[in-house]
Amino acid sequence: GAVVSQHPSWVICKSGTSVKIECRSLDFQATTMFWYRQFPKQSLMLMATSNEGSKATYEQGVEKDKFLINHASLTLSTLTVTSAHPEDSSFYICSARASEGTPIYEQYFGPGTRLTVT
Amino acid sequence: AQSVAQPEDQVNVAEGNPLTVKCTYSVSGNPYLFWYVQYPNRGLQFLLKYITGDNLVKGSYGFEAEFNKSQTSFHLKKPSALVSDSALYFCAVWGTYKYIFGTGTRLKVLA
């Protein structure tokens, strides 16, 4: 089946620095990718939807300037957490829409990236 | 507002026994309902979905779920649990344009 990878799987950074998380569709082209944030003992919350070659659409309450999303190719989307603070520590998960012709709810999820800001 | 509730943080069941993981939902219109499973350090894996048709939906790894419109429930079931079923299970509903996930239920199958 389709595989979505994320890199790194975990990262520790210092407060005030920026960190980039990559999401790749390994064996299919993903025109639409999604970024979620998962808090401990809480559900996944959609942060933004990114379409290849265009600006991401952010959910209400998500800071666009803090969480920069770039979907530069059909197999890669990146999430950059800028000027990270401890409250940004979380588990970040990406997903990719199966293909343009499938329902948008058919998504393949990556394994997630654990971000810890010290 | 659309929402999903998973009332149990954790469910413990003995290996070989039947298991049920509960989910209720609140949506306007006909719901699109899903179950996903998350293993440690792994992405969410799709188990099954209900879009339309038979209320009993069969999915991967022997799991099934029953859509009950009157009770607005979509409980996940398996006749005989395996230790390898131990994981975090998420119920979700497809909202206007995005997933609405429950808070997850950790299933622990005891040998």
Contacts between the chains, C-beta under 8 A, distances in Angstrom:
chain1	res1	chain2	res2	distance
A	4	B	43	6.4
A	6	B	43	7.9
A	9	B	41	6.6
A	34	B	98	7.9
A	41	B	9	7.1
A	41	B	103	6.7
A	41	B	104	7.6
A	42	B	103	5.7
A	43	B	4	7.7
A	43	B	90	7.0
A	43	B	100	8.0
A	43	B	101	3.9
A	43	B	102	5.7
A	43	B	103	4.8
A	43	B	104	6.5
A	44	B	44	7.8
A	44	B	90	7.2
A	44	B	99	7.3
A	44	B	101	4.7
A	45	B	101	7.8
A	46	B	98	4.8
A	46	B	99	6.7
A	49	B	98	7.6
A	59	B	98	7.8
A	93	B	43	6.7
A	93	B	44	7.2
A	95	B	43	7.8
A	95	B	44	7.6
A	104	B	97	7.3
A	105	B	32	6.3
A	105	B	34	7.4
A	105	B	49	7.9
A	105	B	94	4.6
A	105	B	99	7.1
A	107	B	99	7.9
A	108	B	43	7.5
A	109	B	36	7.5
A	109	B	43	3.8
A	109	B	44	4.0
A	109	B	45	7.5
A	110	B	43	4.9
A	111	B	41	6.0
A	111	B	42	5.2
A	111	B	43	4.5
A	112	B	41	7.4
A	112	B	43	6.4
